[in-house]
Each structure stands twice: as C-alpha cells, then as structure tokens.
Amino acid sequence: MTDRATELAENLHTVENRISSACAAAGRSRDEVTLIVVTKTYPASDVRLLHGLGVRHVAENRDQDAAPKAAACADLSLTWHFVGQLQTNKVRSVVGYADIVQSVDRLKLVSALSAAAVRADRETGALIQVALDADSGARGERGGVAPDGIGELAAAVAEAPGLRLDGLMTVAPLAGPYAGRQRAAFERLLELSSLLRADHPAANMVSAGMSADLEAAVSAGATHVRVGTAVLGVRPRLG
Ligand SMILES: *Cc1c(COP(=O)(O)O)cnc(C)c1O
C-alpha cells in the first residue's frame, strides 16, 4: 500500500471502531448506521483509495469540485451524496452524479431538482436539511429550513416527479439553544423524523453527526454519519 492508502486505512479503522462502539453503547446493531465519507477538498485519487478500502458512500459540498471528481470515479460503484448549499443554477450538474441531495431546504430548489431529474431520466433522493437554530419560517445561515417548514417541503418533494423523499439531515448548530448540545440537537432531529415518518413512512434516513460528534448522532438514532476530517485529515482549506 502507498503511504496515503495506509493513512486512510488506519483512519477508517479508527472511525469504524468509533461507530461500532457507539452502536454497542446505544444497543444498536452496527448495520443500522451507514458511514458516508466527506471527500470535499480531497482529490479523486483519495476517493479511489477509499473505494478500495471498502467505502461505498461519499459526499461533496461544492459542484465545481464534485462534478469532475465524480466523473473521474465513474467506473467505481459509489453512492454520491451532495451535502452543500445548492444554487438552482448548479442543479442540472449535481443531478448528473448525485444519488442523494441532502441539502434540500426551499421550494424553489425542489422544483429545480425535479425538473433536472426528469430531464436526466434519474430518480434523485432528497433529504430535507433542518436548521435547528433557524427561527420559525426562516432558513439557517448554513442552509436548512426551520423545523416548522419541514412538512410543506416534504410534501412538495413527495409529489415531485424524479425525486424520492428519503428523510432528514442536520448539522449541529453553532448558535442558538442547541449550541454545544449536539446530543440534544440530534435527539430533536429524531423527533422531527418520527413526525415526518407518520406522513411519509419510507423517509427513514436520518443524516447527522460529523467527525467531532458522530457518537452523539449514533446514540440519538442517526442512520447516516458524514465524516470528513477523521478519515482524510484536516482540510487544506475551508470547505
Ligand atoms: C464537511 C462536512 C461534513 C464533515 O465534517 P468533518 O468535521 O470534516 O467530519 C459533514 N457534513 C457536512 C454538511 C459538511 O459540509
């Protein structure tokens, strides 16, 4: 193995142990939690190494970087997640490679994604991104809809041709009542998920938890954790 492959293998092993321990502590089976490796700012060669190490889910947050990376890895069997704030003018490109867009947070984005998915003859999974620090009716600074906006968006996704409503995503808030309280934030997301599932039983994905707080997410019941730094290293630039 190259040095980089060895480094990634060791980091993955550590993250895998963290997830397994968190599952055991929560009385959950390891296969209830899917690891998504966030490869943003890292090259396609890392994605290829990760695939060789058994990773099957990767995430990106900027279309400019993600589109060429996904194209360079098109021969690999990978599920691509888009987790960044998404402008409608990027939607056509994103739908070309993303299997799941985790950052759906406004009606205009739902209609743009739907139109692009239909045009590309794709079914794109959609998670509603929830901003637990946003005021009623507002959106979060880092994207996401306030909890009271979930129902309307979910109904729109469920009706939109080309889209499949898969569940909810959040990033632990840095401000507001949940600042520094990741566990409470993720438990709130799980409550919102059970309300959503009352109307949309198949929308059972709950994407929460990153390198620093994946244990809290697993403990609260997340089905997907999104881990970047702990696998790939500290990013060379903000992203
Ligand atoms: C970058 C990013 C992650 C991963 O964060 P790390 O702290 O590097 O694990 C997870 N989710 C989203 C939405 C991100 O943008």
The ligand as an SDF file (V2000), in Angstrom:
LIG
                    3D

 15 15  0  0  0  0  0  0  0  0999 V2000
  -17.6330   18.9890    5.7420 C   0  0  0  0  0  0  0  0  0  0  0  0
  -18.9340   18.4350    6.1430 C   0  0  0  0  0  0  0  0  0  0  0  0
  -19.0200   17.2860    6.9590 C   0  0  0  0  0  0  0  0  0  0  0  0
  -17.7920   16.5770    7.5200 C   0  0  0  0  0  0  0  0  0  0  0  0
  -17.2250   17.3480    8.5160 O   0  0  0  0  0  0  0  0  0  0  0  0
  -15.9200   16.8230    9.3280 P   0  0  0  0  0  0  0  0  0  0  0  0
  -15.9130   17.6630   10.5390 O   0  0  0  0  0  0  0  0  0  0  0  0
  -14.7480   17.0540    8.4360 O   0  0  0  0  0  0  0  0  0  0  0  0
  -16.1370   15.3920    9.6080 O   0  0  0  0  0  0  0  0  0  0  0  0
  -20.2700   16.7990    7.2630 C   0  0  0  0  0  0  0  0  0  0  0  0
  -21.3950   17.3910    6.8160 N   0  0  0  0  0  0  0  0  0  0  0  0
  -21.3740   18.4820    6.0410 C   0  0  0  0  0  0  0  0  0  0  0  0
  -22.6530   19.0890    5.5890 C   0  0  0  0  0  0  0  0  0  0  0  0
  -20.1450   19.0470    5.6860 C   0  0  0  0  0  0  0  0  0  0  0  0
  -20.1250   20.1570    4.9260 O   0  0  0  0  0  0  0  0  0  0  0  0
  1  2  1  0
  2  3  1  0
  2 14  2  0
  3  4  1  0
  3 10  2  0
  4  5  1  0
  5  6  1  0
  6  7  2  0
  6  8  1  0
  6  9  1  0
 10 11  1  0
 11 12  2  0
 12 13  1  0
 12 14  1  0
 14 15  1  0
M  END
$$$$
